[in-house]
């Protein structure tokens, strides 16, 4: 989760910086937002590759743990049920054996 938050915060900061520079250069409104998105994407691809790799590793690790847990649950579900010990039958009260 920490990797996700760090990467997202870095992307947002990079976008904000790009937007700020474009705003100072005279771009306003939707044009500034669009240009900031287009410019910040390739910059983040280059500058944030280390954070992106850590995020990817964390996601793969989490997915592996989830799959392992699901596989263990499925194996436990598919395992044969343990044999129950048989109890001796109790004599019926008031039945034909008791009429005697």
LINMONOR-V527917 format. One record per pair of residues at least 12 apart in sequence whose C-alpha atoms are under 10 Angstrom apart, sorted by the first residue. I is the first residue (numbers start at 1). GAP is how many residues later the second one is. D is the distance in Angstrom with one decimal. If there is no record, write none. Layout:
i->I gap->GAP d->D
i->I gap->GAP d->D
//
This chain:
i->1 gap->54 d->8.5
i->1 gap->57 d->8.1
i->1 gap->58 d->9.0
i->1 gap->61 d->9.9
i->2 gap->52 d->9.9
i->2 gap->53 d->8.6
i->2 gap->56 d->9.2
i->3 gap->48 d->7.1
i->3 gap->49 d->8.2
i->3 gap->50 d->9.4
i->3 gap->51 d->6.5
i->3 gap->52 d->5.0
i->3 gap->53 d->8.7
i->3 gap->54 d->9.3
i->3 gap->55 d->7.2
i->3 gap->56 d->9.2
i->4 gap->47 d->8.7
i->4 gap->48 d->8.6
i->4 gap->50 d->8.9
i->4 gap->51 d->5.9
i->4 gap->52 d->9.1
i->4 gap->54 d->8.6
i->4 gap->55 d->9.0
i->5 gap->50 d->9.2
i->6 gap->45 d->7.5
i->6 gap->46 d->9.5
i->6 gap->48 d->10.0
i->6 gap->49 d->8.8
i->7 gap->37 d->9.7
i->7 gap->41 d->7.6
i->7 gap->42 d->9.6
i->7 gap->43 d->9.4
i->7 gap->44 d->5.8
i->7 gap->45 d->6.6
i->7 gap->46 d->9.8
i->7 gap->47 d->9.0
i->7 gap->48 d->7.3
i->8 gap->43 d->9.5
i->8 gap->44 d->9.6
i->10 gap->34 d->8.4
i->10 gap->37 d->9.7
i->10 gap->38 d->7.7
i->10 gap->41 d->8.8
i->11 gap->29 d->8.0
i->11 gap->30 d->8.5
i->11 gap->32 d->9.6
i->11 gap->33 d->6.6
i->11 gap->34 d->9.6
i->11 gap->36 d->9.9
i->11 gap->37 d->8.0
i->12 gap->28 d->9.3
i->12 gap->32 d->9.9
i->13 gap->27 d->9.7
i->14 gap->22 d->9.1
i->14 gap->23 d->9.6
i->14 gap->25 d->9.7
i->14 gap->26 d->6.3
i->14 gap->27 d->8.9
i->14 gap->29 d->8.2
i->14 gap->30 d->7.2
i->14 gap->33 d->9.6
i->14 gap->34 d->9.7
i->15 gap->18 d->8.9
i->15 gap->20 d->9.9
i->15 gap->21 d->6.1
i->15 gap->22 d->6.6
i->15 gap->23 d->9.5
i->15 gap->24 d->8.4
i->15 gap->25 d->5.5
i->15 gap->26 d->8.3
i->15 gap->28 d->9.5
i->15 gap->29 d->8.8
i->16 gap->17 d->9.5
i->16 gap->20 d->8.0
i->16 gap->21 d->9.6
i->16 gap->24 d->9.0
i->17 gap->19 d->8.6
i->17 gap->23 d->8.8
i->18 gap->14 d->9.0
i->18 gap->15 d->9.2
i->18 gap->17 d->8.5
i->18 gap->18 d->5.4
i->18 gap->19 d->8.2
i->18 gap->20 d->9.7
i->18 gap->21 d->7.2
i->18 gap->22 d->6.4
i->18 gap->25 d->9.7
i->19 gap->13 d->6.3
i->19 gap->14 d->6.6
i->19 gap->15 d->9.2
i->19 gap->16 d->7.9
i->19 gap->17 d->5.0
i->19 gap->18 d->8.3
i->19 gap->20 d->9.2
i->19 gap->21 d->8.8
i->20 gap->12 d->8.9
i->20 gap->13 d->10.0
i->20 gap->16 d->8.7
i->21 gap->15 d->8.9
i->22 gap->13 d->7.9
i->22 gap->14 d->7.2
i->22 gap->17 d->10.0
i->23 gap->13 d->9.5
//
